Structure formats: C-alpha cells, structure tokens
C-alpha cells in the first residue's frame, strides 16, 4: 500500500507545467531557463516604469537635432552654390584679359610676318629689275646686230644664253607690230592715218619695251597708225527673194 504523502507529492509534480523528473517542487534545476513570462528587463527596479519614456525622449531629441543640422547644411550648400567667389571672378577676368592680349599679339605677328614677306619679295624683285634694267642697252645692241645679220658663231650663242637667262629671271619684252596702242606701255614717236585700221594700232617698232614682273622697265618706242574714218562699212545683208517670184 502506497504512502499517502508520497502520492500527494507526485500529484503536485505532474500539475506544474513544464515540470520534469529533475524538478523539485516546480523549481527548475541548473541548466534550465526560467519561463518567459517571469523574465524582467535588465536593470529593472521598482521605479522602472519611468526609465523607458526618458530613453525615448532622448532618441527623439537626437533625431530632431540631426534633422536640423542636415537642413542647415543643405541651406549653407545652396547659398554657397549661388554665391560668387571674388577670387574666382578675379581669376576669370584676368584669364579673359590675357586671352585677348594673346589674340591681339598673334594677329599683329601674323600681319608683321606677311608684311615683311611682301617687303622681302619686293626688295628681291627690285634688285633683279635694277640689274636687268642695266642690261637693256646690251640687249638693244644684240637685237640690232641680229637684225643686220652680224650676230653669228660664238657671239650668237652667248647672246642667246643671256636673253634666256634674263627671261627666266622675269624679264619680258613687249611691243610688236599689230598690237593695239596702249599709252601706258607704248611711247608713240610717229603717227599717221589709214583706212586699213579701225583704231590706233602699232605699225612700227623702233625700240622694244621690257617689263619685269608687274614693273614696266621701259616703254616701247613705236609708230602708231589710226583710222582716217573712211574705212568701208561692212555690207548690209541682202534679204532673200520671195519664194513666189520667178
């Protein structure tokens, strides 16, 4: 027969939720966690009901302070973006001034280089023209000897080479019979009229003219023949006869 006291203790052990064989009177032994419903926060005391609201207020205050700082930073950044830095403006103005100076100096140098090039070419051409002008009388003698048939043999070879060399350098003779009279390059020493020409025409060349490039070294000495106004008019075209006439 079972002891009544022992039976009552076993009944009490089975009525406690979560009790095991290692439980003694419903209290867990070492290694067993306390039930969740009986756990309290760390540091909780009898006055713990006022600790939680103080922490929430602190966090909210920090959040508001952070938002205010962010707004102020954004406002300062926007103001900085719209503001004009005096030092930057000074550098920009100086850069624009130096750029304008560089462009002006570059244009002046380009003009100077072109001008000096033209002057150099003009000086060289003037020197060549001066030398060629001194040889014009020699060329006149050579031409007269050639017209009289006296220029033969080695002298003719030398005369031809001299003329070719001067022409390659830029010397150009002008003035030939049949040319239209041009007072800028022709010097008229004789004048006559004829019905065979329609306007002033060079009919005689006493001395040839020469030009070097665009410079006239010497005008051609010529005789000019002008129209006497009696040149026959061109015949009028005849009208074709009517097809019906026989």
Backbone as CSV, one residue per row, in Angstrom:
resi,resn,N_x,N_y,N_z,CA_x,CA_y,CA_z,C_x,C_y,C_z
1,UNK,0.864,-1.187,0.000,0.000,0.000,0.000,0.886,1.218,0.000
2,UNK,0.599,2.206,-0.887,1.445,3.414,-1.088,1.191,4.401,0.003
3,UNK,2.307,5.111,0.347,2.205,6.139,1.391,1.420,7.306,0.857
4,UNK,0.463,7.821,1.590,-0.373,8.939,1.114,0.429,10.181,0.885
5,UNK,1.465,10.396,1.645,2.256,11.635,1.477,3.007,11.602,0.180
6,UNK,3.583,10.460,-0.131,4.336,10.335,-1.397,3.429,10.484,-2.572
7,UNK,2.258,9.963,-2.531,1.311,10.100,-3.644,0.910,11.530,-3.854
8,UNK,0.771,12.268,-2.750,0.370,13.679,-2.893,1.496,14.488,-3.541
9,UNK,2.735,14.183,-3.209,3.874,14.911,-3.812,3.972,14.611,-5.305
10,UNK,3.723,13.374,-5.715,3.764,13.051,-7.152,2.666,13.764,-7.894
11,UNK,1.510,13.892,-7.285,0.401,14.594,-7.952,0.733,16.044,-8.129
12,UNK,1.377,16.628,-7.081,1.751,18.049,-7.216,2.776,18.248,-8.316
13,UNK,3.676,17.297,-8.495,4.705,17.436,-9.539,4.117,17.381,-10.917
14,UNK,3.115,16.599,-11.172,2.526,16.492,-12.509,1.634,17.651,-12.826
15,UNK,1.161,18.391,-11.826,0.271,19.527,-12.101,1.037,20.753,-12.538
16,UNK,2.347,20.844,-12.270,3.122,22.059,-12.641,3.515,21.974,-14.103
17,UNK,3.173,22.995,-14.913,3.537,22.943,-16.354,5.037,23.002,-16.512
18,UNK,5.558,22.246,-17.462,6.980,22.261,-17.774,7.800,21.520,-16.773
19,UNK,7.215,20.834,-15.854,7.987,20.123,-14.848,8.547,18.869,-15.433
20,UNK,9.746,18.489,-15.018,10.405,17.262,-15.459,10.756,16.450,-14.236
21,UNK,11.408,15.333,-14.547,11.789,14.468,-13.441,12.824,15.135,-12.565
22,UNK,13.580,16.126,-13.144,14.616,16.795,-12.353,14.075,17.962,-11.581
23,UNK,12.770,18.275,-11.732,12.162,19.379,-10.991,11.904,18.919,-9.576
24,UNK,12.108,19.878,-8.696,11.814,19.612,-7.302,10.865,20.676,-6.848
25,UNK,9.644,20.300,-6.652,8.652,21.253,-6.172,8.346,22.327,-7.169
26,UNK,8.515,22.048,-8.549,8.175,23.044,-9.587,9.259,24.034,-9.845
27,UNK,10.423,23.931,-9.149,11.528,24.891,-9.364,12.552,24.226,-10.251
28,UNK,12.956,24.857,-11.415,13.911,24.199,-12.321,15.268,24.122,-11.694
29,UNK,15.971,23.063,-12.017,17.333,22.882,-11.535,18.280,23.634,-12.439
30,UNK,19.626,23.520,-12.193,20.643,24.215,-13.005,20.585,23.708,-14.424
31,UNK,20.787,24.637,-15.422,20.727,24.268,-16.842,19.394,24.502,-17.448
32,UNK,18.359,24.831,-16.687,17.023,25.061,-17.217,16.721,26.539,-17.120
33,UNK,16.132,27.130,-18.222,15.774,28.558,-18.269,14.493,28.770,-17.527
34,UNK,14.380,29.968,-17.006,13.133,30.333,-16.351,12.082,30.557,-17.385
35,UNK,10.822,30.394,-17.051,9.728,30.628,-18.015,9.768,32.048,-18.522
36,UNK,9.355,32.238,-19.825,9.400,33.545,-20.486,8.543,34.556,-19.765
37,UNK,7.451,34.130,-19.249,6.531,35.089,-18.641,7.075,35.709,-17.386
38,UNK,8.082,35.119,-16.751,8.583,35.636,-15.488,9.839,36.457,-15.654
39,UNK,10.412,36.635,-16.941,11.666,37.375,-17.168,11.409,38.852,-17.064
40,UNK,12.371,39.602,-16.487,12.273,41.047,-16.372,13.462,41.690,-17.066
41,UNK,13.312,42.920,-17.574,14.437,43.596,-18.250,15.560,43.816,-17.280
42,UNK,16.809,43.848,-17.878,17.995,44.104,-17.070,17.903,45.475,-16.447
43,UNK,18.288,45.564,-15.249,18.296,46.851,-14.569,16.937,47.329,-14.146
44,UNK,15.899,46.501,-14.322,14.549,46.918,-13.938,14.464,46.962,-12.431
45,UNK,13.902,47.997,-11.927,13.707,48.178,-10.491,12.270,48.538,-10.245
46,UNK,12.039,48.894,-9.041,10.670,49.301,-8.724,10.290,50.577,-9.429
47,UNK,11.291,51.381,-9.761,10.973,52.620,-10.494,11.178,52.490,-11.965
48,UNK,11.151,51.296,-12.546,11.407,51.083,-13.975,10.342,51.629,-14.862
49,UNK,9.174,51.961,-14.337,8.112,52.474,-15.207,8.467,53.821,-15.797
50,UNK,9.395,54.642,-15.235,9.767,55.960,-15.767,11.053,55.914,-16.568
51,UNK,11.804,54.799,-16.583,13.075,54.730,-17.327,12.834,54.670,-18.817
52,UNK,11.863,53.926,-19.313,11.615,53.783,-20.753,11.214,55.088,-21.403
53,UNK,10.316,55.905,-20.878,9.978,57.186,-21.509,11.154,58.120,-21.604
54,UNK,12.060,58.151,-20.622,13.227,59.031,-20.712,14.126,58.644,-21.877
55,UNK,14.350,57.385,-22.142,15.172,56.954,-23.283,14.543,57.313,-24.610
56,UNK,13.236,57.156,-24.735,12.560,57.518,-25.989,12.676,58.996,-26.266
57,UNK,12.553,59.813,-25.210,12.683,61.252,-25.413,14.093,61.618,-25.855
58,UNK,15.079,60.950,-25.310,16.469,61.233,-25.713,16.695,60.912,-27.188
59,UNK,16.196,59.759,-27.620,16.352,59.362,-29.029,15.633,60.333,-29.952
60,UNK,14.423,60.747,-29.583,13.669,61.699,-30.408,14.389,63.031,-30.494
61,UNK,14.973,63.468,-29.364,15.712,64.735,-29.386,16.925,64.663,-30.289
62,UNK,17.635,63.543,-30.233,18.793,63.382,-31.120,18.375,63.372,-32.585
63,UNK,17.252,62.745,-32.910,16.766,62.715,-34.294,16.422,64.112,-34.782
64,UNK,15.728,64.887,-33.907,15.381,66.255,-34.306,16.635,67.107,-34.503
65,UNK,17.630,66.918,-33.660,18.879,67.676,-33.806,19.591,67.319,-35.108
66,UNK,19.572,66.016,-35.457,20.203,65.593,-36.709,19.491,66.183,-37.918
67,UNK,18.134,66.206,-37.857,17.376,66.791,-38.968,17.668,68.282,-39.109
68,UNK,17.759,68.981,-37.990,18.060,70.414,-38.040,19.450,70.662,-38.616
69,UNK,20.417,69.840,-38.226,21.774,70.000,-38.746,21.823,69.735,-40.247
70,UNK,21.082,68.701,-40.703,21.058,68.393,-42.138,20.426,69.526,-42.929
71,UNK,19.323,70.099,-42.389,18.668,71.211,-43.082,19.585,72.419,-43.156
72,UNK,20.290,72.703,-42.069,21.212,73.842,-42.079,22.352,73.626,-43.056
73,UNK,22.858,72.381,-43.102,23.931,72.081,-44.046,23.473,72.245,-45.484
74,UNK,22.251,71.769,-45.786,21.720,71.921,-47.147,21.541,73.382,-47.505
75,UNK,21.051,74.185,-46.550,20.866,75.614,-46.817,22.203,76.296,-47.064
76,UNK,23.204,75.944,-46.263,24.525,76.534,-46.469,25.114,76.138,-47.810
77,UNK,24.895,74.862,-48.219,25.391,74.418,-49.521,24.730,75.153,-50.664
78,UNK,23.394,75.350,-50.569,22.687,76.080,-51.628,23.170,77.511,-51.704
79,UNK,23.394,78.137,-50.540,23.881,79.511,-50.546,25.281,79.587,-51.132
80,UNK,26.105,78.572,-50.831,27.461,78.567,-51.390,27.439,78.399,-52.897
81,UNK,26.511,77.567,-53.393,26.418,77.380,-54.846,26.004,78.664,-55.546
82,UNK,25.100,79.417,-54.978,24.633,80.635,-55.626,25.552,81.817,-55.421
83,UNK,26.441,81.773,-54.456,27.320,82.898,-54.173,28.462,82.947,-55.188
84,UNK,28.997,84.133,-55.458,30.099,84.341,-56.393,31.374,84.548,-55.594
85,UNK,32.357,83.703,-55.865,33.629,83.814,-55.171,34.429,84.968,-55.777
86,UNK,34.784,85.984,-55.028,35.541,87.113,-55.605,36.870,86.676,-56.206
87,UNK,37.554,85.755,-55.584,38.837,85.292,-56.107,38.661,84.598,-57.453
88,UNK,37.591,83.780,-57.564,37.316,83.106,-58.830,36.987,84.110,-59.924
89,UNK,36.191,85.125,-59.580,35.860,86.154,-60.566,37.109,86.908,-61.011
90,UNK,38.016,87.177,-60.095,39.255,87.872,-60.456,40.105,87.031,-61.407
91,UNK,40.189,85.735,-61.125,40.967,84.845,-61.992,40.339,84.762,-63.379
92,UNK,39.009,84.687,-63.425,38.337,84.627,-64.727,38.564,85.899,-65.532
93,UNK,38.471,87.047,-64.873,38.700,88.315,-65.571,40.132,88.412,-66.076
94,UNK,41.077,87.975,-65.263,42.478,88.011,-65.685,42.727,87.059,-66.847
95,UNK,42.089,85.892,-66.809,42.225,84.938,-67.909,41.667,85.513,-69.207
96,UNK,40.499,86.152,-69.133,39.921,86.763,-70.334,40.817,87.866,-70.878
97,UNK,41.413,88.650,-69.985,42.304,89.727,-70.427,43.555,89.166,-71.094
98,UNK,44.132,88.131,-70.504,45.335,87.531,-71.091,45.020,86.872,-72.432
99,UNK,43.837,86.259,-72.533,43.445,85.646,-73.808,43.309,86.695,-74.899
100,UNK,42.685,87.830,-74.567,42.554,88.913,-75.551,43.923,89.455,-75.952
101,UNK,44.835,89.591,-74.990,46.187,90.055,-75.314,46.897,89.073,-76.236
102,UNK,46.744,87.788,-75.964,47.382,86.775,-76.802,46.838,86.809,-78.221
103,UNK,45.527,86.952,-78.362,44.935,87.024,-79.696,45.413,88.263,-80.444
104,UNK,45.498,89.385,-79.749,45.963,90.607,-80.399,47.421,90.484,-80.838
105,UNK,48.264,89.945,-79.974,49.678,89.779,-80.322,49.840,88.799,-81.475
106,UNK,49.039,87.731,-81.469,49.109,86.757,-82.558,48.716,87.391,-83.888
107,UNK,47.653,88.207,-83.884,47.237,88.879,-85.118,48.297,89.868,-85.584
108,UNK,48.894,90.607,-84.646,49.943,91.552,-85.021,51.156,90.829,-85.597
109,UNK,51.507,89.699,-85.011,52.653,88.953,-85.534,52.373,88.407,-86.928
110,UNK,51.132,87.931,-87.147,50.772,87.434,-88.479,50.863,88.542,-89.513
111,UNK,50.336,89.718,-89.180,50.420,90.851,-90.108,51.870,91.269,-90.342
112,UNK,52.659,91.265,-89.284,54.075,91.618,-89.424,54.803,90.628,-90.329
113,UNK,54.527,89.351,-90.142,55.192,88.342,-90.969,54.808,88.493,-92.436
114,UNK,53.514,88.744,-92.709,53.083,88.931,-94.093,53.700,90.187,-94.695
115,UNK,53.737,91.251,-93.895,54.301,92.499,-94.403,55.787,92.345,-94.715
116,UNK,56.529,91.706,-93.812,57.959,91.510,-94.065,58.198,90.590,-95.252
117,UNK,57.318,89.612,-95.439,57.466,88.726,-96.596,57.242,89.494,-97.890
118,UNK,56.213,90.352,-97.902,55.982,91.166,-99.102,57.147,92.124,-99.350
119,UNK,57.652,92.720,-98.278,58.782,93.634,-98.438,60.017,92.897,-98.944
120,UNK,60.222,91.694,-98.446,61.385,90.922,-98.904,61.257,90.588,-100.384
121,UNK,60.060,90.124,-100.780,59.854,89.809,-102.190,60.003,91.053,-103.059
122,UNK,59.486,92.178,-102.577,59.610,93.412,-103.345,61.071,93.844,-103.466
123,UNK,61.836,93.661,-102.383,63.250,94.034,-102.429,64.022,93.157,-103.407
124,UNK,63.748,91.864,-103.366,64.428,90.946,-104.289,64.056,91.267,-105.733
125,UNK,62.756,91.485,-105.975,62.324,91.811,-107.335,62.915,93.137,-107.794
126,UNK,63.005,94.109,-106.884,63.601,95.394,-107.256,65.069,95.259,-107.622
127,UNK,65.792,94.415,-106.864,67.206,94.210,-107.179,67.377,93.539,-108.537
128,UNK,66.552,92.537,-108.801,66.636,91.875,-110.109,66.275,92.838,-111.236
129,UNK,65.224,93.635,-111.014,64.807,94.580,-112.050,65.888,95.622,-112.305
130,UNK,66.585,96.040,-111.240,67.652,97.019,-111.422,68.788,96.452,-112.273
131,UNK,69.164,95.199,-112.007,70.220,94.568,-112.805,69.770,94.402,-114.252
132,UNK,68.515,93.949,-114.426,68.016,93.767,-115.792,67.930,95.098,-116.530
133,UNK,67.563,96.176,-115.814,67.483,97.480,-116.469,68.836,97.951,-116.981
134,UNK,69.916,97.608,-116.267,71.244,97.996,-116.721,71.663,97.232,-117.974
135,UNK,71.034,96.107,-118.226,71.406,95.284,-119.386,70.520,95.539,-120.598
136,UNK,69.569,96.459,-120.514,68.669,96.686,-121.645,69.414,97.239,-122.858
137,UNK,70.359,98.118,-122.621,71.117,98.661,-123.765,71.943,97.569,-124.445
138,UNK,72.440,96.614,-123.634,73.172,95.489,-124.218,72.236,94.656,-125.084
139,UNK,71.036,94.432,-124.613,70.064,93.670,-125.397,69.686,94.414,-126.680
140,UNK,69.621,95.752,-126.621,69.332,96.517,-127.839,70.438,96.318,-128.876
141,UNK,71.692,96.344,-128.426,72.807,96.132,-129.350,72.769,94.726,-129.937
142,UNK,72.453,93.737,-129.094,72.363,92.359,-129.573,71.249,92.232,-130.603
143,UNK,70.119,92.873,-130.377,68.996,92.777,-131.311,69.320,93.457,-132.641
144,UNK,69.982,94.620,-132.601,70.346,95.297,-133.849,71.353,94.472,-134.642
145,UNK,72.313,93.863,-133.932,73.291,93.027,-134.637,72.611,91.813,-135.252
146,UNK,71.643,91.274,-134.576,70.921,90.121,-135.117,70.095,90.519,-136.339
147,UNK,69.481,91.711,-136.312,68.678,92.147,-137.449,69.545,92.420,-138.680
148,UNK,70.771,92.835,-138.464,71.674,93.105,-139.585,72.453,91.866,-140.013
149,UNK,72.277,90.743,-139.332,72.971,89.514,-139.702,74.395,89.459,-139.234
150,UNK,74.764,90.329,-138.286,76.144,90.348,-137.811,76.362,89.432,-136.604
151,UNK,75.300,88.867,-136.051,75.412,88.038,-134.852,75.480,86.578,-135.278
152,UNK,76.673,86.039,-135.340,76.879,84.657,-135.770,77.938,84.008,-134.882
153,UNK,78.049,82.695,-135.009,79.098,81.962,-134.319,78.950,81.997,-132.814
154,UNK,80.088,82.038,-132.105,80.069,82.016,-130.634,79.337,83.215,-130.034
155,UNK,79.375,84.368,-130.713,78.688,85.546,-130.175,77.168,85.329,-130.107
156,UNK,76.661,84.625,-131.122,75.219,84.345,-131.119,74.846,83.420,-129.957
157,UNK,75.713,82.437,-129.679,75.441,81.520,-128.565,75.407,82.283,-127.238
158,UNK,76.372,83.190,-127.049,76.415,83.975,-125.810,75.199,84.890,-125.710
159,UNK,74.813,85.519,-126.819,73.658,86.423,-126.807,72.365,85.663,-126.498
160,UNK,72.231,84.473,-127.073,71.022,83.683,-126.807,70.945,83.258,-125.337
161,UNK,72.066,82.865,-124.766,72.076,82.458,-123.357,71.762,83.641,-122.439
162,UNK,72.271,84.817,-122.800,71.975,85.992,-121.991,70.479,86.310,-122.014
163,UNK,69.881,86.263,-123.184,68.443,86.550,-123.286,67.610,85.514,-122.530
164,UNK,67.986,84.234,-122.665,67.232,83.185,-121.978,67.344,83.322,-120.454
165,UNK,68.543,83.660,-119.973,68.730,83.806,-118.527,67.898,84.956,-117.974
166,UNK,67.875,86.082,-118.686,67.090,87.222,-118.218,65.590,86.934,-118.261
167,UNK,65.165,86.202,-119.258,63.737,85.869,-119.332,63.334,84.909,-118.215
168,UNK,64.209,83.962,-117.867,63.906,83.069,-116.740,63.844,83.841,-115.424
169,UNK,64.633,84.896,-115.318,64.615,85.706,-114.099,63.363,86.557,-113.996
170,UNK,62.624,86.736,-115.098,61.389,87.523,-115.046,61.327,88.653,-116.044
171,UNK,62.363,88.854,-116.862,62.357,89.926,-117.853,61.526,89.504,-119.054
172,UNK,60.634,90.382,-119.489,59.721,90.055,-120.591,59.699,91.207,-121.599
173,UNK,60.052,90.947,-122.858,59.970,92.008,-123.872,58.545,92.156,-124.385
174,UNK,58.190,93.337,-124.835,56.873,93.556,-125.434,57.002,94.665,-126.477
175,UNK,55.968,94.754,-127.297,55.955,95.745,-128.380,56.197,95.048,-129.708
176,UNK,55.115,94.807,-130.422,55.225,94.158,-131.732,54.225,94.813,-132.670
177,UNK,54.528,94.752,-133.962,53.628,95.333,-134.955,52.281,94.616,-134.932
178,UNK,51.221,95.398,-135.009,49.870,94.850,-134.961,49.230,94.928,-133.592
179,UNK,50.012,95.267,-132.554,49.431,95.403,-131.210,48.561,96.661,-131.135
180,UNK,47.525,96.591,-130.356,46.715,97.783,-130.094,47.529,98.766,-129.264
181,UNK,47.451,100.041,-129.629,48.248,101.048,-128.940,47.757,101.224,-127.506
182,UNK,48.708,101.167,-126.562,48.410,101.341,-125.138,49.368,102.398,-124.597
183,UNK,48.868,103.586,-124.290,49.786,104.656,-123.851,50.531,104.333,-122.561
184,UNK,50.075,103.352,-121.765,50.771,103.011,-120.519,52.047,102.217,-120.764
185,UNK,52.157,101.580,-121.925,53.350,100.780,-122.216,53.985,101.146,-123.558
186,UNK,53.336,102.006,-124.331,53.858,102.401,-125.640,54.176,103.897,-125.645
187,UNK,55.271,104.234,-126.254,55.645,105.633,-126.461,55.571,105.915,-127.963
188,UNK,54.549,106.694,-128.360,54.336,106.972,-129.786,55.273,108.096,-130.232
189,UNK,56.101,107.813,-131.225,57.014,108.814,-131.794,56.639,109.158,-133.227
190,UNK,55.668,108.458,-133.771,55.183,108.743,-135.124,53.708,108.408,-135.169
191,UNK,52.972,109.175,-135.985,51.532,108.969,-136.069,51.078,109.215,-137.492
192,UNK,50.228,108.360,-137.983,49.640,108.507,-139.309,48.261,107.876,-139.315
193,UNK,47.526,108.145,-140.381,46.171,107.600,-140.505,46.107,106.704,-141.722
194,UNK,45.144,105.795,-141.652,44.964,104.866,-142.763,43.561,104.296,-142.683
195,UNK,43.057,103.938,-143.829,41.735,103.307,-143.886,41.814,101.807,-143.637
196,UNK,43.027,101.286,-143.457,43.196,99.845,-143.277,43.071,99.415,-141.815
197,UNK,43.014,100.351,-140.921,42.878,100.016,-139.497,41.610,100.662,-138.965
198,UNK,41.070,100.056,-137.926,39.842,100.578,-137.317,40.107,101.359,-136.040
199,UNK,41.339,101.370,-135.536,41.684,102.081,-134.318,43.190,102.236,-134.217
200,UNK,43.679,102.939,-133.196,45.127,103.118,-133.035,45.842,101.779,-132.966
201,UNK,46.787,101.599,-133.854,47.483,100.318,-133.966,48.972,100.573,-134.131
202,UNK,49.780,99.728,-133.477,51.230,99.815,-133.614,51.611,99.240,-134.975
203,UNK,52.197,100.089,-135.799,52.607,99.633,-137.141,54.124,99.624,-137.306
204,UNK,54.834,100.319,-136.425,56.293,100.354,-136.495,56.856,100.290,-135.078
205,UNK,57.917,99.471,-134.886,58.574,99.346,-133.582,60.011,99.826,-133.744
206,UNK,60.315,100.973,-133.150,61.680,101.482,-133.185,62.556,100.866,-132.083
207,UNK,61.952,100.604,-130.933,62.702,100.016,-129.820,61.737,99.225,-128.954
208,UNK,62.119,98.033,-128.627,61.236,97.173,-127.833,61.172,97.652,-126.386
209,UNK,60.032,97.368,-125.788,59.882,97.670,-124.370,60.116,96.415,-123.532
210,UNK,60.365,96.624,-122.243,60.620,95.500,-121.333,59.880,95.747,-120.013
211,UNK,59.394,94.646,-119.464,58.794,94.675,-118.128,59.401,93.551,-117.297
212,UNK,59.472,93.795,-116.017,59.977,92.784,-115.092,58.894,92.541,-114.052
213,UNK,58.218,91.416,-114.183,57.067,91.164,-113.327,55.958,92.133,-113.680
214,UNK,55.506,92.904,-112.701,54.480,93.911,-112.966,55.073,95.305,-113.129
215,UNK,56.392,95.418,-113.233,57.056,96.707,-113.409,57.429,96.899,-114.880
216,UNK,57.083,98.057,-115.386,57.497,98.406,-116.748,58.851,99.096,-116.642
217,UNK,59.903,98.404,-117.119,61.239,98.985,-117.052,61.448,100.038,-118.129
218,UNK,60.833,99.797,-119.261,60.976,100.753,-120.358,59.816,100.589,-121.314
219,UNK,59.221,101.730,-121.711,58.117,101.680,-122.670,58.663,101.421,-124.070
220,UNK,57.840,100.803,-124.891,58.240,100.529,-126.278,58.086,101.805,-127.104
221,UNK,59.088,102.073,-127.930,59.049,103.230,-128.817,58.473,102.766,-130.154
222,UNK,57.293,103.310,-130.517,56.559,102.768,-131.666,56.000,103.904,-132.520
223,UNK,55.616,103.526,-133.750,54.839,104.394,-134.627,53.407,103.885,-134.658
224,UNK,52.454,104.808,-134.621,51.047,104.452,-134.488,50.300,104.892,-135.733
225,UNK,49.411,104.042,-136.189,48.523,104.353,-137.308,47.096,104.302,-136.809
226,UNK,46.364,105.387,-137.125,44.983,105.480,-136.672,44.068,105.487,-137.880
227,UNK,42.804,105.189,-137.655,41.828,105.175,-138.743,41.527,106.612,-139.172
228,UNK,41.373,106.808,-140.499,41.038,108.131,-141.022,39.538,108.337,-141.165
229,UNK,38.762,107.376,-140.750,37.308,107.493,-140.795,36.699,107.124,-142.113
230,UNK,37.504,106.732,-143.083,36.976,106.367,-144.399,36.984,104.867,-144.617
231,UNK,37.054,104.128,-143.597,37.056,102.672,-143.747,35.710,102.233,-144.264
232,UNK,35.687,101.366,-145.252,34.409,100.936,-145.827,33.570,100.213,-144.791
233,UNK,32.271,100.569,-144.804,31.360,99.897,-143.884,31.094,98.491,-144.354
234,UNK,30.820,97.634,-143.436,30.520,96.248,-143.792,29.226,96.212,-144.582
235,UNK,29.175,95.424,-145.653,27.968,95.380,-146.490,26.769,94.879,-145.710
236,UNK,25.617,95.504,-145.999,24.390,95.092,-145.326,23.942,93.753,-145.861
237,UNK,23.413,92.903,-145.037,22.949,91.583,-145.512,21.771,91.741,-146.467
238,UNK,21.818,90.997,-147.560,20.743,91.044,-148.562,19.584,90.186,-148.108
239,UNK,18.388,90.690,-148.368,17.203,89.933,-147.993,16.933,88.861,-149.032
240,UNK,16.560,87.676,-148.631,16.269,86.606,-149.608,15.030,86.949,-150.430
241,UNK,15.049,86.559,-151.691,13.912,86.823,-152.577,12.715,85.992,-152.161
242,UNK,11.512,86.525,-152.455,10.297,85.786,-152.122,10.246,84.487,-152.897
243,UNK,9.725,83.476,-152.287,9.657,82.160,-152.938,8.708,82.178,-154.114
244,UNK,7.728,83.117,-154.159,6.740,83.100,-155.244,7.218,83.771,-156.509
245,UNK,8.338,84.545,-156.423,8.813,85.234,-157.622,9.631,84.299,-158.464
246,UNK,9.584,84.491,-159.806,10.309,83.634,-160.731,11.557,84.341,-161.212
